[in-house]
Amino acid sequence: MEFSSRLLEAAVYEMSQLPGIGKRTALRLVLHLLRQPTSQTQHLVEALSTLRQDIKFCTKCHSISDVEICHICSNPSRVQDVICVVEDIRDVMAIESTSQYRGLYHVLGGKISPMDGIGPQDLHITSLIEKAKSGQINELIFALSATMEGDTTNFYIYKQLNGVQIKTSTIARGIGVNDELEYADEVTLGRSIINRIPFENAIKG
Ligand SMILES: [Zn+2]
């Protein structure tokens, strides 16, 4: 792509670093911003910049939060001894939108994926095992997406729990294989949380 402006080229380059944004789309977005009032670009830049500066990760569940302990972890009316294990904040948002779950969450920050060079040590697994061993947790619900990476991660955690007195369950796989959790509709996802099955049964099947 030949650019007549270095400034334009630099902006398009940065935009094209985002996932799913090719050079052409990047150019379209940048030109769109140029046609809008300057204030719109300023608001975008400010929002992103403030986000990067001020965002925190909840010290308990590792979810993205504006405060040290997120509003779910600090809510005394949530069921304190049930933890739903998810990949990232999108899963928390999806499950919250079903209004069918009143327990807490633990955000792993990804899935074990040797292909992408992501091992257990790259995820928040140690802190999860510590919680499970604390004796204060009754049940862990695995709610990772039904992919090979999701299964590998569930199984790894399950193995780490060997000898720990804790119930483990997994959300029913009504959601098709390879469907990401975030795309399941609210009713289906809510139902699969209510109808969760013991993890032992899931791995036998
Ligand atoms: Zn939290």
Residues whose N, C-alpha, C, O or C-beta is under 5 A from the ligand:
A	BS01	ZN	C58 K60 C61 H62 I69 C70 C73
